[in-house]
Amino acid sequence: MTARPRRKPKNAVDLIDESFQDLRRVSSSGLAAYAAGAVPFLLGLLYFWTDMSASAFAGAHVADSSLGLALLYVGLKLGQTVFASWLRESVEGEAHARWTLSRLAAAAGVQASVQPTGLFLIPISAVLVLPFAPVLAFYENVTILGDGRLPLRETLRRSARRSRLWPAQNSAALAILLLFWVAVFANVAVGFVTLPYLVRMFLGVESVFTRSAASLLNTTFLGTALAATFLLTSPLVKAVYVRRCFEAGSIESGEDLRMAWRRDPASRLGPVGGAAILILLASAPLRASESPGELPVPRPASSSAVSPKIAPEELDRAIRAVLQKRVYSWRLPRSSAAEAPEENALVRRFGWIGKWIDKFASTMTRWWNSLRAWLRRLEPHPAPGRAPSRGWGWLYSSQGFILLALAAAVCTLVLLVLRRRWNRSADTETLPLVAVAIPDANETGSEERPEAEWRDRARAYLAGGDLRQAARAFYLGLLAFLVARAVITPARSKSNRDYEREVARRQRARPPVRDLFSQSVRTFEEIWYGRHPATLAAVQLLDQNLERIREQLES
């Protein structure tokens, strides 16, 4: 019998942060596949919307237009599937499989069979609120797993199973993505409103939008803003669910352990190797004649079976300590005695949420009532013989101006306090243990310094305990080395991704150079831009990759 696997999921913030990192590593081919499916569908949808709303001959060609829009919808899902396949292979560290015509046809068949039902079930689940997260996760999983390599039934089974995993993480991630979507939509709408006025200001071109601002308040403007927001936010949603699929599939395959093993060579002889040795030692008394289904008969330990330097009690205690770690605990069977405390712990852990919500709601209600009473006191009294004015016209008075100025001052103060707190937390993370009298690695002209100077700085930062700055110095030394060998051409406008493409193009005959540089870029970005802590193994990996690249180029 196989026990149901148990594994603690990542929190939603870490999940979205890793999804951002995965999205940054997608190649231009994956983004082109996404755009090839999304842009035609959005343009066709806007045209269909406008034509059906304003055309006098809409009824004559509604069937043809609907069929064309349906085909564009299948193309949208197929483009998203290809984009998700690039993301998935990048997360799993596999080589990108070639998309043949047969695979494209199989993927299109899966998407055309399943995705149209989401046009009805997803809005219904959104109205019901509670089933919205698993229903949306199911259709996103179909987009990811339905890439033509699995039959339809297996795709549906895996998608449904993984959509039920970790509902709290799924709901929290969707809440954060909803806030992100609202912020992007607000920016897009404001940009569309101000664009005609900017054109008139800089080019002197008058349009119908600048003559009448009310012309923007129509369904076409709303649809265009929603389409642009979807085009900008949908890749992040796909990246989040690709990461969830990878974590869910790792429960059965252990793919995440293999990735950690391959990405961090310095830790291969650490806890994992020790655990493997201890498990092999523990399984040594089994006889070859015993069948897999039978339990071994205990034997008295002889003096030659155990080394006299290690007591049997210490060996058993070490094995239990290793097997109780999180890396191996998800493989252990669930015990009935441990389930009851789990439920009680769950109630104790989340029971305070309801009390906090009630307290927060009562506090907000009390503050709102106080604010309303204060606003009524600020409202100017009408002159004798005139009826009191109603509405918010008093905001144009001096009292309203003072109120708006106070609100702006409070918001500015809160932002300044939060920014100072974030800067202080960032400074405490990179505070060196020992003061080192060396220049800052962030100064101008960093790309023009030689490799030897960057490596000296990196070793000085290591001596001072500042691993984050040491990682950056080693990475800049790698760039300086590649510039000296004419592998890359430095420019302030180039990103790490641009340098990675340049190395792949110029070192096509040396695949190890390309792979080592990509690994260094990924390690540096995780330390410098992500939430991953700087470790000594990661810094040493950057230094070792520089030496390996030097050996490859000099050979």
Steps between C-alpha positions, in 0.01 A plus 500: 500500500621849419442780748367834391795742474503798732710807426494852631455744207682825451326821594339703224761779508791259442301323229441825308861610553632177349245533218640846422849349481375222269325755281819702460683193366251430221656537157369719224358194323269426792384862518446500124282189528294667771459819293416300186202351679388790718527803269283366212233381742483831686484698174232266368304527825510881490393501136217254573388709797497824299343343191219330692431820696498759221465331162156498335586176316623310806228239478600402147851383589470418869549126435819548297640748750423268792672208329806712429511620861472139623798399286696798632415387855645155430809677360522705820500186714748328270738795523465499879574128504821548299599788729425290811705214352802732471445610859459145625814371326695799633381429856576128474841566341429287194587563138224660296310235305426572138143592408402291198175522305368182661569632848339835418194320366475281812536802729238693300262205531540485878452876542201510262335213689535642851556876501161612353323366810706744707320792335191395698637326811759764596246790515251279688768401753599868534141583596499217756847622625608182682558264203665774290862422599494122429297543179740762365796285607352202312476688170845653546639151562333376181673783313834393647470120485299474177804544274440189291728265693224348717162356398189702580386282791840510672519878449161547666590266786829674581347847460213421738731340754747787506227764510381362837844527660579786741175701477624765745807569285287512186251747649770725645690508170180589311428782748847648441465457124161674514656802672777498238238482222308796645820707520593417139147575380505839674835585339382388156176698526682815613750454218226470240327811634815713503641376168284728274591804710870413484475470122333841482757650737812376318377460140214750485258237363139562602269199524144424598623384841661835581193693379268304728630295791161328526570317172732268691221382729369212289516121488772499234737693728421260785554197278831633370625566853395152613668339198827684562489406868443135412792510255733634772388291800419160349868387469547544875189293571632225274840514674337464844303191399800350320692529826203344689489211251873445545471496880196270486667259259810491720296333775498180295817535292734692735597727211569794733760297692670407174505865396649605835755219473606607151494878566706490822798265448667605826222347710495156337696342784294680765183376673373316191814292464512432872139388500557266206801338674307457825201344321731257318662404831160450658386270217820287507363213726232409237551161344494451125245219534241721665215612276417871473166455671638323812639670804855404601539283806703686762834344586731569786776734392842341494820673587607505135175652367548838667818692524627517859542879458123557448248373751173354363297750703686793343452357150124458554473850642689646201273314253185628673635857507571492127164344405308760703624783276253665265680364192404141597194544726262537203585142396401353837148348541236698681426374849155525652641619830656804336184612320303615802771739627532627141135605498528659843816682394322622188216639707741664742702644214215650298236557764633846576427612144126529563552698820749728326257561212219589742726734694632660182149550360375663822806727511457605137130567557577716801764696306265546206225637724748739661621614157144562381422705809817703450417557134153624596657749739727627219204556265421875479166611637253643245413865502175603668204443273682250270444128494795290619709364213526125461775288346875553501513854367655616825828333393561802273498729803794586722405223745507244221839620381638470854355147530657385172835653597492318834415170329787546253739582786396189694544277195843649429606449861390137496689436176815662638481290818450178303783585262736574786405174667561301180839667450593429860407133466703477178800662668485260795501202264820612325678651801860370501627330812840672477565844354707471181667808356418440130300702247132432449409253224211720394713793385498622141733352240472148645498334158835661410699353789721194440418152616783479755376808686146357526630170633711680760192692607297179516756334727506810718120488531524130588750583772259763630202262495300688235400208275252700293756759389756222446258324261452823307877561480563146369226545240640836386844340481350235272358776276836679496673174403254443213544861384879454496460184289259682258222255585259781592486870424421712810221758489301678769174417321559122496345268756623165626268335251665695216843382612371144521373511142831653387702221664270235349542656155877548505586178683275270303788256453556482879174396670664472847587872493138588427365268772749619763425866426124439517547328836703796628234746381225302671695470826589872504142612427358274772739656752497863386143549378303216659418390851761224513763546771864524402686183598866412491428213259335737251789748516753219454295374204537840327878489556523140372295578190743778411793255517309241295414758233867604492604137445247459219610816321872421534468141383 
